[in-house]
Amino acid sequence: MSRFFVFRDGCKSRRKKMEIALQFVLLALGFVMLGKGADWFVEGAAGIAMRFGIPQLVIGLTIVAMGTSAPEAAVSIAAAVKGNADITIGNIVGSNILNILVILGLAASIVPIAVARSTVRIEIPFMIGVTALLFYQGRDSSISLADGGVLMVAFAAYMMYLYTMAMKSNVDSDLEEPGLPLGRCLLGAVGGLALIIAGSNVTVGAATSIATYAGLSERFIGLTIVALGTSLPELFTSVAAARRGNADIAIGNIVGSNIFNILFVVGLSSLIIDIPFASAFNFDTYVALGAAVLLWLCVLRTQRLQRWAGALMLMCYAAYLGYIL
């Protein structure tokens, strides 16, 4: 009988090791999907921008930003529909902090990123403003239907601004038609985005399983793996854009994603159900606001996000993570 139990325990141990090994394989596969998807997506989006004479910044602030924010939008809106609206604020605020401090910090550490004048003068200050608005709306411990209406009106105004910018640039531009056909650009953008989202899901699932096997707490998993997981599309897209020299897509992706997360995702979610805003989120929102101001100060004078600024952002996130843990 004792041999039977030893044999059974041995089988369980081998099965567990095989499952962990499989999760590491899936984790590697997820990163490959993310990397390749980001390359296709950036190439396709940049090609579309050139084809129609639309500035890469506009593409970064719209198509790329909204596409890479799909995981945050899906998680937050689904949570609101299911009545778990308290997840929404934590997911959005946490992702916005990570987008600036980690993703832009990492991208700038690899290669300095040039920032357009309109981004310094308009888009980043607007991002700071909507983050402050979110904090103000949460002062009564919830984001209400009326608050959501304000956010959606602001989102509509933001889209009109981008439309006006695109039309003005389209009239003024004198770009030559690129070699890549439009169909290939669209296929690359759509296929790349699909691969990014699929790779994000595979990576998050595998990393969460590995962390669980390792005995890490759910709180630690949520603050690190899941938060990073929903921001992986932004991470790989911005790094790929910076590496390819498409700086406007890199910075536009992050600024646009943060604006989109607050105005559209929180706004739409609060139209479904009042979103709880726990007092604990006050500190996190302060950090999100501080990260946005830090980004603005780093690029205000030189219109360039230098390597030292990227390193500073990464250190700030490490300090934030150490505090909340």
Helices and strands as residue ranges (DSSP letters): H 2-51, H 56-59, I 60-64, H 65-68, H 70-81, H 86-98, I 99-104, H 105-110, E 113-114, H 117-118, I 119-123, H 124-137, G 138-140, E 142-143, H 145-172, H 182-213, H 218-221, I 222-226, H 227-244, H 247-260, I 261-266, H 267-272, E 275-276, H 280-300, E 304-305, H 307-324
